[in-house]
């Protein structure tokens, strides 16, 4: 992210802008991070990178709540799942 730190977020490609949003959320050092469909619109490579970031956060003892429709992404990233249907 350092390479693009002087650019406006609106000028960044979509996947990089989403990573910048995540960095902004992490800047406050939260104990719990709620991610609402973070993989939406990302390329496969960007999804892999996002998954690695989320796993590292969990390894560092951060609680991450993930709301996501991409079950391939979810099963690669999450330790526990709660599935809701019709609601």
C-alpha positions as CSV (number, residue, x, y, z in Angstrom):
1,X,0.0,0.0,0.0
2,X,3.0,2.3,0.5
3,X,3.4,2.6,-3.2
4,X,0.0,4.2,-3.7
5,X,-0.2,6.1,-0.4
6,X,-0.2,9.5,-2.0
7,X,-3.0,8.7,-4.5
8,X,-6.6,9.4,-4.0
9,X,-8.6,6.3,-3.3
10,X,-11.0,7.1,-6.2
11,X,-8.0,7.0,-8.6
12,X,-7.0,3.4,-7.6
13,X,-8.2,0.3,-9.4
14,X,-11.1,-1.4,-7.7
15,X,-9.2,-4.2,-6.0
16,X,-6.5,-1.9,-4.7
17,X,-9.2,0.6,-3.4
18,X,-10.8,-2.2,-1.4
19,X,-7.4,-3.1,0.1
20,X,-7.0,0.6,1.0
21,X,-10.4,0.5,2.7
22,X,-9.3,-2.5,4.7
23,X,-6.1,-0.7,5.7
24,X,-8.1,2.3,6.8
25,X,-10.3,0.0,9.0
26,X,-7.2,-1.6,10.5
27,X,-5.5,1.7,11.3
28,X,-7.8,2.1,14.3
29,X,-6.5,-1.2,15.7
30,X,-10.0,-2.7,16.2
31,X,-10.5,-5.9,18.3
32,X,-13.3,-7.0,16.0
33,X,-13.4,-6.4,12.2
34,X,-16.7,-6.8,10.3
35,X,-16.3,-7.4,6.6
36,X,-19.4,-7.2,4.5
37,X,-18.8,-9.0,1.2
38,X,-15.1,-8.1,0.9
39,X,-14.5,-10.4,-2.1
40,X,-17.3,-9.0,-4.2
41,X,-15.9,-7.7,-7.6
42,X,-12.4,-8.9,-7.0
43,X,-10.3,-11.0,-9.4
44,X,-9.2,-14.5,-8.3
45,X,-5.7,-13.2,-7.5
46,X,-7.2,-10.4,-5.4
47,X,-9.4,-12.9,-3.5
48,X,-6.3,-15.0,-2.7
49,X,-4.5,-11.9,-1.4
50,X,-7.5,-10.9,0.6
51,X,-7.8,-14.4,2.1
52,X,-4.2,-14.3,3.1
53,X,-4.7,-10.9,4.8
54,X,-7.7,-12.1,6.7
55,X,-6.0,-15.3,7.8
56,X,-3.0,-13.3,9.1
57,X,-5.4,-11.0,11.1
58,X,-6.9,-14.1,12.7
59,X,-3.5,-15.5,13.5
60,X,-2.8,-12.3,15.3
61,X,-5.8,-12.9,17.4
62,X,-8.2,-10.5,15.8
63,X,-11.8,-11.5,15.6
64,X,-13.1,-11.2,12.1
65,X,-16.8,-11.5,11.2
66,X,-17.2,-12.2,7.5
67,X,-20.5,-11.8,5.5
68,X,-19.9,-13.2,2.1
69,X,-21.8,-15.1,-0.7
70,X,-18.7,-16.6,-2.3
71,X,-18.6,-19.9,-0.5
72,X,-15.3,-20.9,-2.1
73,X,-13.7,-17.9,-0.6
74,X,-15.4,-18.5,2.8
75,X,-14.4,-22.1,3.1
76,X,-10.7,-21.2,2.4
77,X,-10.7,-18.4,4.9
78,X,-13.0,-19.3,7.8
79,X,-12.5,-21.6,10.7
80,X,-16.2,-21.6,11.7
81,X,-19.3,-21.0,9.6
82,X,-22.8,-19.9,10.4
83,X,-25.1,-20.1,7.3
84,X,-28.4,-18.2,7.1
85,X,-31.0,-18.9,4.5
86,X,-33.9,-16.7,3.6
87,X,-32.9,-14.0,6.0
